Amino acid sequence: MKKTINLLAVCGSGTVSSTMVAEKAQEYIESLGFNVQAEELNPQQASERIPSGNYDLVVFTSPIPGTYNIPIINATGLLTGIGEEDVFEKIKEAITE
């Protein structure tokens, strides 16, 4: 049975960019053999929801206020294509540790 990664994607509005980032991150994580449950939020919503402990990984294109005990990765490279492989490597490290 595959492990499920609960992914939170965050952008300024919690809609367009976070959806694009979530889709790319989800495809990559699934290629590593995991299931993914993805959700998209804006930074304020994220700062309220992350402490719930319901997420394994956060990827963002807009900074999230606060500090948390789960991996939080700047995923702007998934939007621009610049540094995309670095973002994928950080995601891989975060979910396989």
C-alpha positions in Angstrom: 0.0 0.0 0.0 1.4 3.4 -1.0 1.9 6.1 1.6 -0.2 9.2 1.1 1.5 12.6 1.2 -0.8 15.4 2.4 0.4 18.4 0.3 -0.4 22.0 0.9 0.3 24.5 -1.9 0.2 28.2 -1.1 0.1 31.3 -3.3 -1.1 34.9 -2.8 -4.7 34.2 -3.6 -4.8 30.4 -2.9 -6.1 29.7 -6.4 -4.2 29.9 -9.7 -0.4 29.7 -8.9 -1.0 27.3 -6.0 -3.0 25.0 -8.2 -0.3 25.0 -10.9 2.4 24.3 -8.2 0.2 21.6 -6.6 -0.3 19.8 -9.9 3.4 19.7 -10.7 4.4 18.7 -7.2 1.7 16.0 -7.2 2.8 14.5 -10.5 6.4 14.4 -9.2 5.5 12.9 -5.8 3.3 10.3 -7.5 6.2 9.4 -9.8 8.2 8.5 -6.7 5.5 6.0 -5.7 3.3 7.9 -3.3 -0.3 8.9 -3.3 -1.0 12.6 -2.9 -3.8 14.6 -1.3 -3.3 18.2 -2.4 -5.0 21.3 -1.1 -4.5 25.0 -2.1 -4.7 28.0 0.2 -3.5 31.6 0.6 -0.8 32.5 3.2 -3.2 33.6 5.9 -5.3 30.4 5.6 -2.1 28.3 5.5 -0.8 29.9 8.7 -4.0 29.0 10.4 -4.2 25.4 9.1 -0.6 24.2 9.1 -0.5 23.8 12.9 -3.4 21.3 12.6 -0.8 18.6 11.8 -2.7 17.5 8.7 0.0 18.2 6.2 3.3 16.4 5.4 4.7 19.1 3.1 4.1 22.7 2.1 5.1 24.2 -1.2 4.7 28.0 -1.7 5.0 30.9 -4.1 4.0 33.5 -1.5 5.7 33.6 1.9 3.8 32.0 4.8 3.9 33.9 8.2 5.2 31.9 11.1 7.5 28.9 11.7 6.4 25.3 11.5 7.8 21.8 12.1 7.1 20.4 8.6 9.1 20.9 5.4 8.1 24.2 3.7 9.6 24.6 0.3 9.8 27.7 -2.0 8.3 26.2 -5.2 8.5 29.3 -7.5 10.7 27.2 -9.8 7.7 25.0 -10.6 6.0 28.1 -12.1 8.9 29.6 -13.9 10.8 26.4 -14.8 14.0 28.1 -13.5 15.4 25.9 -10.7 12.6 23.3 -11.2 15.0 20.4 -10.6 16.2 21.9 -7.3 12.6 22.2 -6.1 11.9 18.5 -7.1 15.1 17.5 -5.2 14.0 19.4 -2.1 10.6 17.7 -2.3 12.2 14.3 -2.6 14.4 14.9 0.3 11.5 16.1 2.4 9.2 13.1 1.8 11.8 10.4 1.9 13.6 11.4 5.2 
